[in-house]
Amino acid sequence: MPFRRPILATLLAWLACLAPAFAAGGHALPLYAPRLSDYLPINNSMIAVWIGVGIIVLFCRAATKQMKLIPSGIQNFAEWAFESLYGFLESLLGEHLTKRTFWFLGSIFFFILTVNYLALVPGVGTMGWEMLDKETGEVVGFTPLLRGGNADLNMTAAMALTFALLWFYWAIGENGFKGFMAHIFAPKGDFKGIMLIMMVPVFLFVGVLEVISILIRPVALSFRLFGNIYGGEQTLEKLMLLMPSKYLHFLPALPFYFVELLVGFVQALVFTLLCAIFLKLICDHGDEEHH
């Protein structure tokens, strides 16, 4: 019985045609992103990131090409997406911090989301060429043409370290250097006399633990995002090898694509949310508010 929905029929035919290409990706996805050329310092994850940035730029240009007071279409969707994220961050950080940091937090969320979804396009991570041993001619590895940008630890570490530097900048800017150090090491509470003397070494020790926690945060941010995205891509690739026919390799992995769509969104939100929480913790002044 022929399909009554041409889009569904076209999608299934496209996946069937890509099945031989999936079969070429039978090797495990390398833990590192290999260089595509011996002459240029470019790897396959960098190309995927460039494509993701290009998609974001084209989307923003299309959404702002003909701005209208009453938006519709792509402008309406763009305003809804940005306003929703802005409102969510404002409820957590407050108006002042959100205005100051949304340029980074908003950018990092949509960047991670776009790159995560780009990694789910059929062929990314699975289409490429086999590496042969020059002497024996045996297959010794596999180089995918494209690789999920966040499946590269260099990419996630760069984002985490960028946030770490901005965190120090914002924290010192909001508290002043003296207030920043006091927020970490000074005793919290109204202590006087002998009690204050007793609590000083305790809070100094707590401050040292806080410094260790601050230094660990970018490591945790980078490995959390990398591990989830790399593990998801590796799982999808392994599931494709469960079917005996190369033309049906996509079937076992197809249900998990919907799971990875959710994971891609959740990981982008978690990375952004953790950055916002780390910033809120250092800039929280109790009942004091910015006006």
matplotlib code that plots the C-alpha trace (Angstrom):
import matplotlib.pyplot as plt

x = [0.0, 1.6, 2.2, -0.4, 2.1, 4.9, 7.1, 7.1, 7.8, 10.7, 12.2, 12.2, 13.6, 16.4, 17.2, 17.3, 19.7, 22.0, 22.1, 25.2, 26.9, 26.0, 27.5, 30.9, 30.8, 31.0, 34.1, 33.9, 33.8, 37.3, 37.6, 39.4, 38.5, 41.1, 42.5, 41.3, 44.5, 48.2, 48.6, 45.8, 45.0, 41.3, 39.4, 35.9, 34.3, 35.5, 33.7, 30.5, 30.8, 31.3, 28.2, 26.3, 27.4, 26.4, 22.9, 22.5, 23.7, 21.4, 18.4, 19.0, 19.4, 16.2, 14.3, 15.4, 15.4, 11.9, 11.0, 7.4, 5.6, 3.2, 5.5, 4.7, 6.5, 10.2, 10.3, 7.5, 9.3, 12.6, 11.1, 9.2, 12.5, 14.6, 11.9, 11.2, 14.9, 15.3, 12.3, 13.6, 17.0, 15.5, 13.5, 16.7, 19.3, 17.2, 16.8, 20.3, 22.4, 20.3, 20.8, 24.5, 25.0, 22.3, 24.5, 26.7, 24.1, 21.7, 24.4, 25.8, 22.3, 21.4, 24.9, 24.9, 21.4, 22.1, 25.4, 23.7, 20.9, 23.3, 25.1, 21.8, 21.7, 22.1, 25.7, 27.3, 29.9, 29.2, 30.1, 33.8, 36.7, 38.7, 42.4, 44.6, 48.0, 50.6, 52.5, 49.8, 46.8, 44.7, 42.0, 43.4, 40.8, 38.0, 37.8, 34.3, 33.9, 31.8, 31.6, 29.3, 30.9, 30.2, 31.5, 34.9, 36.3, 38.3, 35.0, 33.3, 36.5, 36.8, 33.2, 33.7, 37.0, 35.4, 32.7, 35.2, 37.0, 33.8, 32.6, 35.6, 35.0, 31.3, 31.9, 34.6, 32.6, 29.5, 31.2, 34.5, 37.8, 37.5, 33.8, 34.7, 37.4, 35.1, 32.3, 34.7, 36.7, 35.0, 32.8, 29.1, 26.9, 27.1, 29.9, 31.7, 34.5, 35.8, 33.2, 34.6, 38.1, 37.0, 35.1, 37.8, 39.9, 36.7, 35.6, 39.2, 39.0, 35.6, 37.0, 39.8, 37.2, 35.2, 38.3, 38.7, 35.1, 35.5, 38.5, 36.6, 33.5, 34.9, 36.2, 32.8, 30.9, 33.1, 33.1, 29.4, 28.4, 31.1, 30.2, 26.5, 26.9, 29.7, 28.0, 24.8, 26.5, 28.4, 25.2, 23.4, 26.3, 26.4, 22.7, 23.0, 25.0, 22.4, 20.5, 22.0, 21.1, 23.0, 19.8, 18.1, 20.8, 18.9, 15.9, 17.3, 18.6, 15.5, 13.5, 16.6, 16.8, 13.8, 15.6, 18.6, 16.5, 15.4, 19.0, 20.3, 17.9, 18.4, 22.2, 22.0, 19.7, 21.8, 25.0, 23.3, 21.5, 24.7, 26.5, 23.7, 23.6, 27.4, 27.1, 24.1, 25.9, 28.8, 26.6, 23.8, 23.6, 20.7, 17.9, 20.0, 18.6, 20.0, 17.9]
y = [0.0, 3.3, 6.0, 8.7, 11.1, 11.9, 13.4, 10.2, 8.1, 10.5, 10.3, 6.5, 6.3, 8.8, 6.7, 3.5, 5.1, 6.2, 2.7, 1.7, 4.9, 4.0, 0.6, 2.2, 3.6, 0.2, 1.2, 2.8, 6.6, 7.7, 9.3, 12.2, 14.3, 13.3, 15.9, 15.7, 17.0, 16.7, 20.3, 22.1, 22.1, 21.3, 18.3, 17.0, 18.5, 22.0, 21.7, 20.6, 23.6, 26.0, 24.6, 25.0, 28.6, 29.2, 27.8, 30.2, 33.2, 32.4, 31.9, 35.2, 37.1, 35.5, 36.3, 40.0, 40.7, 42.2, 43.1, 43.8, 45.2, 42.2, 39.3, 36.2, 33.2, 32.9, 36.2, 35.1, 31.8, 33.6, 36.1, 33.3, 31.3, 34.2, 35.6, 32.2, 31.7, 35.3, 35.0, 31.7, 33.1, 36.3, 34.3, 32.7, 35.5, 38.6, 41.5, 43.0, 39.9, 38.6, 41.9, 41.7, 38.0, 37.0, 37.7, 34.8, 32.4, 32.8, 32.3, 29.2, 27.6, 28.0, 27.1, 23.8, 23.0, 23.6, 21.6, 18.7, 18.5, 18.8, 15.7, 13.7, 14.3, 10.9, 10.5, 12.7, 10.5, 7.5, 8.6, 8.8, 6.7, 3.8, 4.2, 1.5, 0.3, 1.3, -2.0, -4.6, -2.8, -3.8, -1.5, 0.2, 2.8, 5.0, 8.7, 10.2, 13.2, 15.1, 14.6, 16.1, 19.3, 18.6, 15.0, 16.7, 17.4, 20.3, 22.1, 21.5, 22.4, 25.7, 26.7, 25.7, 27.7, 30.7, 30.7, 30.3, 33.4, 35.4, 34.1, 35.7, 38.9, 39.1, 38.0, 40.6, 43.2, 42.6, 42.2, 44.1, 42.2, 42.6, 41.5, 38.6, 37.3, 37.9, 35.9, 32.9, 33.1, 35.5, 34.2, 34.2, 35.4, 37.8, 36.4, 38.4, 37.9, 34.4, 32.9, 35.0, 33.9, 30.2, 30.5, 32.2, 29.0, 27.1, 29.5, 29.6, 25.9, 26.1, 28.8, 26.5, 23.8, 26.5, 27.4, 23.7, 23.5, 26.6, 25.0, 21.8, 23.4, 23.9, 20.3, 19.0, 21.2, 20.0, 16.3, 16.2, 17.6, 15.7, 12.4, 12.6, 13.6, 11.2, 8.3, 9.0, 9.0, 5.9, 4.1, 5.1, 3.9, 0.5, 0.0, 0.4, -2.8, -5.0, -5.7, -8.2, -6.3, -3.0, -1.5, -1.9, -0.6, 2.5, 0.7, -0.2, 3.3, 5.1, 5.1, 6.3, 9.4, 10.7, 10.1, 11.9, 14.9, 15.2, 14.7, 17.3, 19.9, 18.8, 19.0, 22.5, 23.6, 21.9, 23.6, 27.0, 26.4, 25.4, 28.4, 30.6, 28.9, 29.2, 32.9, 33.4, 31.7, 34.2, 37.3, 36.5, 39.3, 38.1, 40.7, 43.3, 44.0, 46.0, 49.0]
z = [0.0, -1.0, 1.6, 1.6, 3.3, 0.8, 3.6, 5.6, 2.5, 1.5, 5.0, 5.1, 1.6, 2.6, 5.6, 3.5, 1.1, 3.9, 5.4, 3.4, 4.6, 8.2, 7.7, 6.9, 10.4, 12.0, 13.9, 17.3, 17.3, 18.3, 21.8, 20.2, 17.1, 14.4, 12.1, 8.5, 7.0, 7.8, 6.6, 8.2, 12.0, 11.3, 12.7, 12.0, 15.1, 14.2, 10.9, 12.6, 15.0, 12.1, 10.4, 13.7, 14.0, 10.4, 11.0, 14.0, 12.0, 9.1, 11.5, 13.2, 9.9, 8.6, 11.9, 11.9, 8.1, 8.1, 11.7, 12.4, 15.4, 15.3, 14.5, 12.6, 11.3, 12.0, 13.9, 16.2, 16.9, 17.6, 19.9, 21.8, 22.2, 23.4, 25.7, 27.2, 28.0, 29.2, 31.6, 32.9, 33.7, 35.1, 37.6, 38.8, 38.6, 38.9, 36.5, 37.0, 36.5, 33.6, 31.7, 32.3, 31.5, 29.0, 26.0, 27.2, 28.8, 25.9, 23.3, 25.0, 25.3, 21.7, 20.5, 22.5, 21.4, 17.7, 17.8, 19.7, 17.2, 14.2, 15.6, 15.1, 11.4, 9.6, 8.5, 11.2, 12.9, 10.7, 7.2, 6.4, 5.3, 6.7, 7.6, 6.2, 7.3, 4.7, 5.0, 5.5, 3.9, 6.9, 8.3, 11.5, 12.1, 10.8, 10.3, 10.2, 7.9, 10.6, 14.3, 16.9, 18.1, 21.8, 21.4, 21.4, 24.9, 23.5, 22.6, 25.9, 27.9, 25.9, 26.8, 30.4, 30.7, 29.0, 31.6, 34.4, 33.3, 32.9, 36.4, 38.0, 36.0, 37.0, 40.6, 41.3, 39.4, 41.5, 44.9, 44.5, 45.2, 49.0, 48.9, 46.6, 49.1, 52.0, 50.4, 50.2, 53.4, 55.9, 58.7, 57.9, 60.7, 63.7, 65.7, 68.5, 71.0, 71.6, 69.2, 66.3, 67.1, 67.1, 63.9, 61.8, 61.3, 60.5, 57.8, 56.4, 56.0, 54.4, 52.1, 51.0, 50.1, 48.2, 46.2, 45.3, 44.3, 42.1, 40.3, 39.8, 38.3, 34.7, 34.7, 35.8, 33.2, 30.3, 31.2, 31.9, 28.5, 26.6, 28.3, 27.6, 23.9, 23.2, 24.9, 23.0, 19.6, 20.5, 21.5, 18.3, 16.2, 18.0, 17.7, 13.9, 13.7, 15.3, 12.1, 9.7, 6.5, 5.9, 4.5, 7.9, 10.1, 11.0, 12.5, 16.0, 16.4, 15.2, 18.5, 20.4, 18.1, 20.0, 23.3, 22.0, 20.9, 24.5, 25.8, 23.5, 24.9, 28.5, 28.3, 26.8, 29.5, 32.3, 31.1, 31.0, 34.3, 36.2, 34.9, 36.1, 39.5, 40.0, 39.3, 41.5, 44.5, 44.4, 43.7, 46.2, 48.8, 50.8, 50.9, 49.1, 45.6, 42.6, 41.5]

ax = plt.figure().add_subplot(projection="3d")
ax.plot(x, y, z, "-o")
ax.set_aspect("equal")
plt.show()
